[in-house]
Amino acid sequence: MDDEVFRALADPTRRALLDRLAEENGQSLKQLCVGLGMSRQSVSKHLAVLEAANVVTTLRQGRELLHHLNAEPINAIADRWMSKYDRGRAQVLAGLKQALEGQNMAENSEFVYVTYIRSTPEKVWRAITEPEFTKQYWGVEFRSDWKKGSPIVWDFQGLEVADPEQVVVESSPYERLAYTWHGLTPELVDTMGWDEDRRLRLAEDPRTTATFTIEPQDGGVVKLSLVHTGAPDSTMVKMVEQGWPVVLAGLKTLLETGSALKG
């Protein structure tokens, strides 16, 4: 898969398409064609290469097929060659470079992650909803009947997090699940060790939403897509970009091997 990713990134047109999705995630083919000076068919071929490498994924929204950046393959490459220390240092230097050069890059309002799991839709659904699974790879237990509009109580290793806006938004068992993200209780803020500046920025954020889509594939494989959506420049969405890859890698490992990832 690494070879496919590197081949996909080698072409300047494909890199330009990725840059466009980095600026505004979730675009249609028509939107991506604007200004490229090539036919829809040519753009479609480039997108097909990116999709084959799993760098871009498509999600249907109503009648439209929207293209999203997928963090999973590049995250896997980064994990292979960069230690956590080196990766964090590189992120700091990249942020400093942007600040010094005065770059005005648009902030993503959503985080997209797609992974393929050798399992069944029923087992994947259980893995994202049932406490005996989630506590193994996530350290979190949920209490909910997972019906639309129902409340969700989060249990972070004995710390209960509940509020009226913490609810199921959409529920279609074994196919699709969406829920609003957890509230920010004082106890949670203390447990997570967030400083006052981060707490204030999070308090100003509109509620974000996590949406899972479960799609069976050939060969006993399930495609699991996660889209975490928030307002533009959402502090919470930027924070979960670091956590979701670890959580979903743990889910995949648990379902495929029967054992949780070791920290």
MIGUTI-167930 format. One record per atom (N, C-alpha, C, O): x, y, z. Coordinates in pm, whole numbers, padded with zeros to 5 digits, always signed. Layout:
residues N
XYZ ...
//
This chain:
residues 263
+00082-00121+00000 +00000+00000+00000 +00086+00126+00000 +00049+00226-00061 +00202+00123+00068 +00291+00239+00068 +00330+00278-00073 +00334+00396-00107 +00359+00176-00159 +00399+00204-00297 +00287+00277-00371 +00313+00371-00446 +00163+00235-00349 +00050+00300-00416 +00035+00445-00369 +00004+00533-00449 +00057+00468-00241 +00047+00605-00189 +00153+00693-00251 +00124+00804-00295 +00278+00644-00256 +00386+00725-00314 +00363+00751-00462 +00390+00861-00511 +00313+00651-00535 +00283+00671-00677 +00172+00774-00694 +00178+00858-00784 +00072+00768-00609 -00039+00863-00618 +00007+01005-00593 -00041+01099-00657 +00102+01022-00500 +00149+01156-00464 +00255+01210-00562 +00290+01328-00556 +00306+01124-00651 +00414+01165-00740 +00369+01261-00849 +00451+01334-00906 +00240+01262-00880 +00190+01343-00992 +00147+01481-00943 +00072+01490-00845 +00191+01590-01008 +00156+01725-00961 +00007+01756-00968 -00043+01831-00884 -00065+01699-01064 -00210+01722-01072 -00279+01659-00953 -00370+01718-00894 -00236+01537-00917 -00298+01471-00802 -00265+01545-00672 -00348+01552-00582 -00145+01598-00663 -00110+01678-00544 -00196+01805-00539 -00236+01850-00431 -00223+01862-00656 -00308+01982-00660 -00450+01949-00614 -00513+02029-00545 -00499+01832-00652 -00632+01790-00607 -00635+01771-00455 -00733+01808-00389 -00528+01715-00401 -00521+01696-00256 -00513+01831-00185 -00572+01850-00079 -00439+01926-00245 -00432+02060-00186 -00570+02125-00181 -00605+02191-00084 -00647+02105-00288 -00782+02161-00290 -00870+02099-00181 -00948+02169-00116 -00856+01970-00162 -00935+01904-00058 -00886+01942+00081 -00964+01944+00176 -00757+01973+00093 -00706+02020+00222 -00764+02156+00257 -00788+02186+00374 -00787+02239+00154 -00845+02371+00177 -00995+02363+00204 -01049+02436+00287 -01061+02272+00133 -01205+02255+00151 -01240+02109+00129 -01249+02064+00015 -01258+02035+00235 -01285+01893+00225 -01429+01869+00181 -01517+01950+00208 -01453+01756+00114 -01588+01721+00075 -01635+01794-00049 -01737+01863-00045 -01563+01780-00162 -01599+01847-00287 -01646+01747-00392 -01602+01632-00394 -01735+01792-00477 -01784+01710-00588 -01682+01711-00701 -01589+01791-00701 -01702+01621-00798 -01615+01618-00915 -01623+01750-00990 -01522+01802-01036 -01742+01805-01001 -01760+01932-01072 -01679+02043-01006 -01615+02122-01075 -01680+02050-00874 -01603+02152-00803 -01453+02134-00823 -01381+02232-00841 -01407+02010-00821 -01264+01983-00833 -01213+02010-00974 -01093+02034-00992 -01300+02005-01074 -01258+02030-01212 -01232+02177-01241 -01158+02210-01334 -01292+02265-01162 -01285+02408-01190 -01139+02456-01190 -01067+02435-01092 -01097+02519-01300 -00965+02580-01307 -00850+02486-01336 -00736+02532-01343 -00876+02355-01352 -00766+02262-01378 -00729+02255-01525 -00620+02209-01559 -00817+02301-01614 -00786+02300-01756 -00780+02162-01816 -00705+02139-01911 -00858+02069-01763 -00863+01934-01820 -01006+01882-01812 -01089+01938-01740 -01034+01778-01884 -01170+01723-01891 -01209+01654-01761 -01124+01616-01680 -01339+01639-01742 -01389+01566-01624 -01335+01423-01624 -01303+01368-01518 -01324+01365-01742 -01275+01227-01751 -01131+01218-01700 -01095+01123-01629 -01049+01317-01737 -00909+01316-01692 -00900+01334-01540 -00823+01265-01473 -00980+01427-01488 -00981+01448-01343 -01030+01322-01272 -00978+01285-01167 -01131+01257-01330 -01183+01133-01271 -01076+01026-01263 -01070+00950-01166 -00991+01019-01367 -00884+00919-01367 -00783+00948-01256 -00736+00855-01189 -00749+01075-01237 -00657+01110-01128 -00719+01077-00992 -00652+01025-00903 -00847+01107-00977 -00915+01077-00850 -00921+00927-00826 -00913+00882-00711 -00936+00849-00932 -00939+00703-00918 -00807+00650-00863 -00806+00558-00782 -00696+00710-00909 -00564+00669-00856 -00553+00703-00708 -00504+00622-00630 -00600+00822-00670 -00597+00863-00529 -00687+00774-00444 -00652+00741-00331 -00801+00736-00499 -00892+00647-00425 -00832+00508-00411 -00845+00444-00307 -00766+00459-00517 -00704+00327-00511 -00596+00321-00403 -00574+00217-00342 -00529+00436-00381 -00428+00444-00275 -00490+00474-00139 -00420+00480-00038 -00623+00494-00137 -00698+00524-00015 -00662+00660+00044 -00690+00686+00162 -00600+00746-00037 -00567+00881+00008 -00691+00971-00001 -00705+01067+00075 -00778+00939-00095 -00906+01008-00109 -01016+00905-00097 -01004+00794-00150 -01122+00940-00029 -01237+00853-00019 -01362+00931-00059 -01366+01053-00047 -01464+00860-00106 -01588+00926-00146 -01700+00886-00052 -01712+00770-00013 -01781+00983-00016 -01897+00961+00069 -02017+01029+00004 -02008+01143-00041 -02129+00958-00001 -02247+01013-00065 -02324+01101+00032 -02348+01064+00147 -02363+01218-00016 -02444+01312+00061 -02563+01350-00026 -02552+01433-00115 -02678+01288+00002 -02793+01307-00084 -02764+01247-00220 -02730+01129-00230 -02776+01328-00325 -02750+01280-00460 -02606+01303-00503 -02564+01257-00609 -02530+01375-00420 -02392+01409-00457 -02292+01309-00401 -02309+01257-00291 -02188+01285-00479 -02076+01204-00433 -01962+01301-00403 -01907+01363-00494 -01927+01312-00275 -01826+01409-00233 -01694+01341-00202 -01689+01231-00147 -01586+01408-00239 -01451+01355-00221 -01388+01415-00095 -01397+01535-00070 -01324+01328-00016 -01263+01370+00110 -01119+01319+00117 -01087+01211+00068 -01034+01398+00179 -00902+01348+00216 -00917+01240+00321 -01001+01251+00410 -00837+01135+00310 -00836+01031+00412 -00700+01029+00479 -00598+01010+00413 -00698+01048+00609 -00571+01060+00682 -00501+00926+00706 -00382+00924+00736 -00573+00816+00693 -00520+00687+00739 -00390+00645+00670 -00296+00610+00741 -00379+00646+00535 -00254+00596+00474 -00133+00682+00506 -00026+00629+00535 -00147+00813+00500 -00034+00901+00529 +00002+00894+00677 +00119+00901+00714 -00099+00880+00762 -00073+00862+00905 +00007+00735+00930 +00097+00732+01014 -00027+00628+00856 +00047+00502+00872 +00192+00517+00830 +00282+00462+00894 +00216+00592+00722 +00353+00616+00677 +00430+00697+00781 +00545+00667+00812 +00364+00799+00835 +00429+00881+00937 +00463+00798+01061 +00570+00815+01120 +00372+00710+01100 +00398+00625+01216 +00514+00529+01191 +00586+00491+01284 +00531+00490+01066 +00637+00393+01033 +00776+00453+01047 +00868+00385+01092 +00791+00580+01009 +00925+00639+01003 +00948+00753+01102 +01060+00804+01111 +00844+00794+01176 +00862+00905+01269 +00820+00863+01409 +00711+00809+01428 +00907+00887+01505 +00870+00862+01644 +00769+00968+01686 +00754+01071+01619 +00700+00945+01797 +00605+01043+01846 +00673+01177+01874 +00615+01283+01851 +00798+01170+01923 +00871+01294+01952 +00900+01369+01823 +00875+01488+01813 +00955+01297+01724 +00990+01361+01597 +00867+01416+01527 +00872+01523+01466 +00755+01342+01535 +00634+01387+01468 +00581+01515+01531 +00541+01608+01461 +00582+01520+01662 +00537+01640+01730 +00626+01759+01699 +00577+01870+01680 +00757+01736+01693 +00851+01844+01662 +00829+01895+01520 +00835+02015+01495 +00803+01802+01426 +00778+01841+01287 +00651+01925+01276 +00647+02020+01199 +00547+01891+01353 +00423+01967+01350 +00445+02109+01403 +00391+02205+01350 +00526+02120+01509 +00555+02252+01563 +00630+02337+01461 +00597+02454+01442 +00730+02278+01395 +00808+02353+01296 +00722+02392+01176 +00739+02501+01121 +00630+02304+01134 +00541+02337+01023 +00451+02453+01060 +00427+02543+00979 +00401+02452+01184 +00317+02563+01228 +00394+02694+01235 +00341+02799+01200 +00521+02687+01279 +00605+02806+01284 +00630+02859+01144 +00626+02980+01122 +00656+02770+01049 +00681+02812+00911 +00559+02885+00855 +00573+02989+00790 +00439+02831+00879 +00318+02895+00830 +00302+03034+00891 +00264+03129+00822 +00330+03044+01020 +00313+03173+01087 +00412+03277+01033 +00375+03392+01010 +00539+03235+01014 +00640+03329+00967 +00616+03371+00823 +00644+03485+00786 +00563+03281+00742 +00540+03313+00602 +00405+03379+00579 +00373+03419+00467 +00326+03389+00686 +00198+03456+00674 +00099+03380+00589 +00014+03441+00524 +00107+03247+00589 +00014+03169+00509 -00125+03182+00567 -00143+03178+00689 -00224+03197+00480 -00363+03208+00523 -00440+03086+00473 -00521+03096+00381 -00413+02974+00534 -00473+02849+00489 -00610+02832+00553 -00628+02859+00672 -00706+02786+00474 -00840+02763+00527 -00837+02647+00625 -00768+02547+00602 -00910+02659+00731 -00917+02553+00831 -01024+02452+00791 -01134+02489+00751 -00990+02325+00802 -01089+02222+00776 -01193+02224+00886 -01162+02247+01003 -01317+02199+00847 -01424+02190+00946 -01460+02046+00974 -01555+02018+01047 -01384+01953+00916 -01413+01812+00942 -01286+01729+00929 -01192+01766+00858 -01286+01618+00998 -01177+01522+00991 -01233+01392+00937 -01334+01342+00987 -01169+01336+00834 -01217+01213+00770 -01112+01104+00786 -00992+01128+00766 -01156+00985+00821 -01065+00872+00837 -01137+00746+00787 -01250+00719+00828 -01072+00671+00700 -01131+00549+00644 -01035+00433+00667 -00916+00445+00640 -01087+00323+00716 -01004+00204+00735 -01082+00082+00689 -01205+00083+00686 -01009-00023+00654 -01071-00147+00608 -01042-00256+00710 -00927-00276+00749 -01146-00326+00752 -01135-00422+00862 -01186-00558+00816 -01293-00568+00758 -01110-00659+00843 -01156-00795+00810 -01254-00838+00920 -01215-00890+01024 -01380-00815+00893 -01484-00841+00993 -01620-00839+00922 -01628-00851+00800 -01725-00823+01001 -01861-00813+00946 -01923-00682+00992 -01880-00627+01094 -02022-00629+00919 -02089-00507+00964 -02146-00518+01106 -02142-00422+01183 -02199-00634+01139 -02257-00652+01272 -02150-00639+01381 -02173-00575+01484 -02034-00699+01359 -01927-00691+01459 -01870-00551+01468 -01836-00506+01578 -01858-00482+01355 -01808-00344+01359 -01906-00255+01435 -01864-00170+01514 -02035-00273+01411 -02136-00196+01484 -02124-00219+01634 -02127-00125+01713 -02110-00346+01673 -02094-00376+01815 -01968-00311+01871 -01967-00263+01984 -01862-00309+01791 -01734-00254+01837 -01741-00105+01864 -01665-00053+01945 -01831-00032+01795 -01839+00113+01817 -01953+00151+01913 -01968+00269+01946 -02031+00053+01958 -02144+00086+02046 -02143+00013+02181 -02197+00065+02278 -02084-00104+02188 -02096-00185+02310 -01976-00164+02404 -01861-00171+02360 -02004-00139+02531 -01897-00107+02627 -01788-00212+02638 -01671-00177+02656 -01825-00341+02628 -01722-00443+02643 -01617-00436+02533 -01506-00486+02550 -01652-00376+02419 -01554-00353+02313 -01483-00220+02330 -01360-00214+02332 -01561-00112+02344 -01500+00022+02344 -01401+00042+02459 -01302+00113+02443 -01428-00018+02572 -01336+00002+02685 -01201-00065+02662 -01102-00027+02724 -01197-00166+02571 -01071-00235+02544 -00977-00152+02457 -00857-00144+02485 -01031-00091+02349 -00943-00019+02257 -00946+00132+02277 -00863+00203+02221 -01043+00182+02358 -01062+00326+02370 -01051+00374+02514 -01016+00489+02540 -01083+00284+02607 -01086+00326+02747 -01213+00402+02781 -01219+00469+02885 -01315+00393+02695 -01441+00464+02713 -01555+00363+02709 -01552+00268+02631 -01656+00384+02794 -01777+00304+02789 -01896+00395+02761 -01906+00504+02817 -01987+00350+02672 -02106+00426+02639 -02229+00361+02701 -02240+00239+02710 -02322+00446+02745 -02453+00397+02787 -02558+00468+02703 -02580+00588+02718 -02624+00392+02615 -02727+00446+02527 -02802+00330+02464 -02748+00220+02452 -02926+00355+02422 -02995+00253+02344 -02972+00272+02195 -03021+00194+02114 -02895+00377+02159 -02853+00406+02023 -02970+00427+01927 -02961+00394+01809 -03080+00481+01979 -03191+00522+01894 -03182+00672+01870 -03132+00746+01955 -03229+00717+01755 -03221+00858+01720 -03285+00944+01828 -03398+00919+01870 -03211+01046+01873 -03259+01136+01977 -03228+01092+02118 -03248+01170+02212 -03180+00970+02137 -03151+00919+02271 -03023+00980+02327 -02931+01011+02252 -03019+00998+02459 -02896+01051+02521 -02785+00947+02521 -02809+00826+02513 -02662+00997+02530 -02545+00910+02543 -02467+00954+02666 -02436+01072+02680 -02437+00862+02752 -02352+00889+02867 -02215+00826+02841 -02205+00707+02812 -02112+00908+02853 -01974+00861+02837 -01917+00830+02975 -01939+00904+03071 -01844+00720+02983 -01774+00685+03107 -01626+00671+03076 -01583+00572+03017 -01547+00774+03116 -01403+00771+03098 -01340+00712+03223 -01302+00784+03315 -01328+00581+03224 -01264+00511+03335 -01317+00559+03470 -01241+00596+03560 -01449+00558+03481 -01514+00595+03607 -01563+00738+03614 -01641+00771+03703 -01521+00824+03521 -01568+00962+03517 -01688+00970+03422 -01673+00949+03302 -01804+01002+03476 -01927+01008+03395 -01942+01145+03330 -01932+01247+03397 -01968+01146+03199 -01988+01270+03125 -02124+01262+03056 -02146+01177+02971 -02214+01352+03095 -02349+01353+03038 -02400+01496+03032 -02372+01577+03121 -02475+01528+02928 -02545+01655+02919 -02656+01643+02816 -02653+01550+02735 -02755+01733+02815 -02872+01720+02728 -02842+01724+02579 -02920+01671+02499 -02728+01785+02538 -02696+01795+02397 -02611+01679+02346 -02571+01678+02230 -02586+01584+02432 -02502+01469+02399 -02594+01354+02357 -02634+01273+02440 -02628+01349+02227 -02735+01259+02182 -02700+01188+02051 -02605+01224+01982 -02779+01086+02021 -02770+01016+01893 -02840+01101+01787 -02956+01140+01805 -02770+01130+01679 -02826+01211+01571 -02887+01124+01462 -02989+01160+01403 -02824+01012+01435 -02870+00922+01329 -02832+00780+01367 -02723+00757+01419 -02921+00685+01341 -02892+00547+01378 -02959+00451+01281 -03081+00441+01275 -02876+00380+01207 -02922+00273+01118 -02831+00154+01144 -02724+00144+01083 -02872+00061+01234 -02783-00046+01277 -02712-00117+01162 -02772-00152+01060 -02581-00138+01184 -02491-00208+01093 -02460-00126+00966 -02391-00176+00877 -02511-00001+00959 -02486+00080+00839 -02433+00219+00871 -02334+00263+00812 -02497+00288+00964 -02459+00428+00986 -02498+00471+01128 -02606+00438+01177 -02408+00546+01191 -02432+00597+01326 -02368+00734+01339 -02252+00753+01303 -02445+00830+01391 -02392+00964+01414 -02435+01011+01553 -02548+00988+01595 -02342+01076+01623 -02378+01131+01754 -02297+01256+01782 -02185+01273+01733 -02356+01344+01862 -02284+01464+01902 -02175+01426+02001 -02187+01330+02076 -02068+01505+01997 -01950+01474+02078 -01977+01509+02224 -02072+01579+02256 -01892+01459+02310 -01914+01474+02454 -01907+01619+02500 -01842+01703+02438 -01976+01647+02609 -01972+01780+02670 -01842+01802+02746 -01761+01711+02761 -01823+01924+02794 -01699+01961+02863 -01730+01993+03009 -01738+02109+03049 -01746+01889+03087 -01771+01910+03229 -01641+01952+03298 -01533+01919+03249 -01650+02025+03410 -01527+02063+03482 -01442+01943+03520 -01319+01950+03517 -01509+01832+03557 -01434+01711+03596 -01355+01655+03478 -01242+01610+03495 -01415+01658+03359 -01346+01608+03240 -01226+01696+03207 -01119+01645+03175 -01244+01827+03214 -01135+01920+03185 -01018+01895+03279 -00902+01895+03236 -01048+01874+03407 -00942+01846+03505 -00872+01714+03475 -00749+01705+03481 -00951+01611+03443 -00895+01479+03416 -00803+01481+03294 -00698+01417+03294 -00844+01554+03189 -00766+01560+03067 -00647+01654+03079 -00557+01651+02995 -00644+01737+03182 -00532+01827+03203 -00528+01944+03106 -00420+01997+03078 -00644+01986+03055 -00647+02099+02963 -00628+02229+03038 -00687+02250+03144 -00546+02318+02982 -00522+02446+03048 -00640+02540+03024 -00732+02508+02949 -00636+02654+03089 -00749+02747+03083 -00772+02801+02943 -00887+02820+02901 -00665+02826+02869 -00680+02878+02734 -00753+02778+02645 -00843+02815+02569 -00713+02651+02654 -00780+02549+02572 -00924+02530+02617 -01014+02513+02534 -00947+02534+02747 -01084+02518+02797 -01175+02627+02743 -01289+02599+02704 -01127+02751+02739 -01208+02861+02690 -01235+02847+02541 -01346+02875+02495 -01133+02804+02466 -01154+02786+02322 -01253+02674+02295 -01336+02685+02204 -01245+02567+02373 -01340+02457+02356 -01482+02499+02396 -01579+02458+02333 -01491+02580+02499 -01623+02626+02545 -01692+02711+02439 -01815+02715+02434 -01614+02779+02355 -01670+02863+02250 -01709+02784+02126 -01783+02834+02041 -01659+02660+02115 -01688+02577+01998 -01834+02533+01995 -01887+02490+02097 -01902+02543+01880 -02030+02475+01865 -02010+02324+01877 -01899+02275+01857 -02113+02253+01910 -02104+02108+01927 -02060+02040+01797 -02108+02075+01689 -01967+01945+01807 -01922+01869+01690 -01996+01736+01683 -02061+01694+01779 -01985+01669+01567 -02057+01543+01545 -01966+01439+01483 -01891+01469+01390 -01971+01317+01535 -01897+01205+01478 -01994+01115+01403 -02098+01076+01457 -01962+01082+01278 -02049+00999+01195 -01970+00879+01143 -01866+00895+01078 -02021+00760+01171 -01961+00636+01122 -02048+00580+01009 -02170+00577+01019 -01982+00537+00901 -02051+00467+00793 -01986+00331+00775 -01864+00321+00762 -02067+00226+00775 -02018+00088+00768 -02065+00028+00635 -02185+00020+00608 -01968-00013+00552 -02001-00065+00419 -01930-00198+00395 -01807-00202+00396 -02005-00307+00375 -01941-00436+00345 -01874-00434+00209 -01927-00376+00114 -01757-00496+00200 -01682-00507+00076 -01665-00655+00040 -01699-00744+00119 -01613-00681-00078 -01586-00819-00117 -01477-00879-00029 -01391-00808+00023 -01481-01010-00014 -01375-01081+00057 -01381-01072+00208 -01279-01087+00275 -01501-01049+00264 -01515-01045+00408 -01451-00926+00474 -01403-00934+00587 -01448-00813+00403 -01388-00691+00455 -01496-00584+00470 -01590-00579+00391 -01482-00500+00572 -01575-00390+00596 -01499-00258+00583 -01391-00242+00639 -01558-00164+00509 -01504-00029+00500 -01572+00054+00609 -01694+00072+00608 -01491+00105+00702 -01543+00190+00809 -01494+00333+00786 -01374+00360+00787 -01589+00424+00766 -01556+00566+00745 -01600+00646+00866 -01710+00627+00918 -01514+00736+00909 -01544+00825+01020 -01529+00969+00974 -01424+01007+00922 -01633+01048+00992 -01627+01190+00962 -01662+01266+01089 -01772+01253+01142 -01568+01345+01138 -01591+01426+01258 -01606+01571+01212 -01510+01631+01163 -01724+01627+01228 -01758+01757+01170 -01781+01861+01278 -01841+01834+01382 -01730+01982+01250 -01752+02094+01340 -01756+02224+01263 -01746+02224+01141 -01770+02333+01333 -01769+02464+01270 -01629+02493+01216 -01532+02432+01261 -01617+02587+01121 -01484+02625+01072 -01392+02666+01187 -01434+02734+01281 -01267+02623+01178 -01167+02654+01279 -01200+02593+01415 -01163+02648+01519 -01269+02479+01414 -01309+02414+01538 -01188+02361+01615 -01109+02283+01562 -01175+02402+01740 -01067+02352+01825 -01081+02204+01850 -00982+02131+01848 -01204+02157+01872 -01226+02016+01899 -01190+01930+01779 -01128+01825+01795 -01229+01971+01659 -01197+01892+01540 -01045+01881+01524 -00995+01774+01489 -00973+01989+01549 -00827+01985+01539 -00767+01890+01644 -00667+01823+01619 -00830+01886+01762 -00780+01797+01866 -00804+01650+01833 -00715+01567+01854 -00923+01617+01780 -00953+01476+01755 -00874+01420+01638 -00865+01298+01622 -00815+01508+01555 -00729+01459+01446 -00614+01374+01501 -00566+01283+01433 -00571+01403+01622 -00462+01327+01683 -00512+01197+01747 -00440+01097+01749 -00635+01199+01797 -00685+01084+01871 -00753+00977+01787 -00737+00858+01814 -00828+01017+01684 -00904+00918+01607 -00818+00811+01541 -00855+00694+01546 -00704+00845+01479 -00623+00737+01419 -00584+00629+01519 -00582+00511+01485 -00553+00668+01641 -00516+00571+01744 -00636+00486+01783 -00625+00364+01796 -00751+00551+01802 -00873+00480+01842 -00914+00378+01736 -00942+00263+01769 -00916+00420+01610 -00963+00331+01504 -00863+00222+01471 -00901+00113+01428 -00734+00251+01489 -00634+00145+01475 -00654+00039+01583 -00638-00080+01557 -00690+00084+01702 -00718-00010+01811 -00841-00094+01784 -00842-00214+01812 -00945-00031+01728 -01068-00104+01693 -01037-00211+01589 -01079-00326+01603 -00964-00174+01487 -00928-00269+01380 -00848-00387+01436 -00876-00502+01404 -00749-00356+01518 -00665-00462+01575 -00747-00556+01662 -00729-00678+01657 -00837-00500+01743 -00919-00583+01831 -01007-00678+01751 -01017-00796+01784 -01072-00627+01646 -01161-00713+01568 -01085-00817+01487 -01135-00928+01469 -00966-00784+01440 -00893-00876+01353 -00808-00977+01431 -00780-01086+01381 -00768-00941+01552 -00679-01031+01628 -00741-01080+01758 -00694-01179+01815 -00844-01011+01807 -00903-01048+01934 -00834-00985+02053 -00874-01007+02167 -00729-00906+02027 -00655-00840+02134 -00643-00692+02105 -00629-00652+01990 -00648-00610+02211 -00635-00466+02194 -00489-00429+02174 -00398-00500+02216 -00467-00314+02107 -00332-00263+02091 -00271-00234+02226 -00339-00187+02317 -00145-00262+02240 -00074-00231+02363 -00016-00091+02354 +00052-00057+02257 -00042-00008+02456 +00007+00129+02455 +00156+00137+02482 +00213+00246+02484 
//
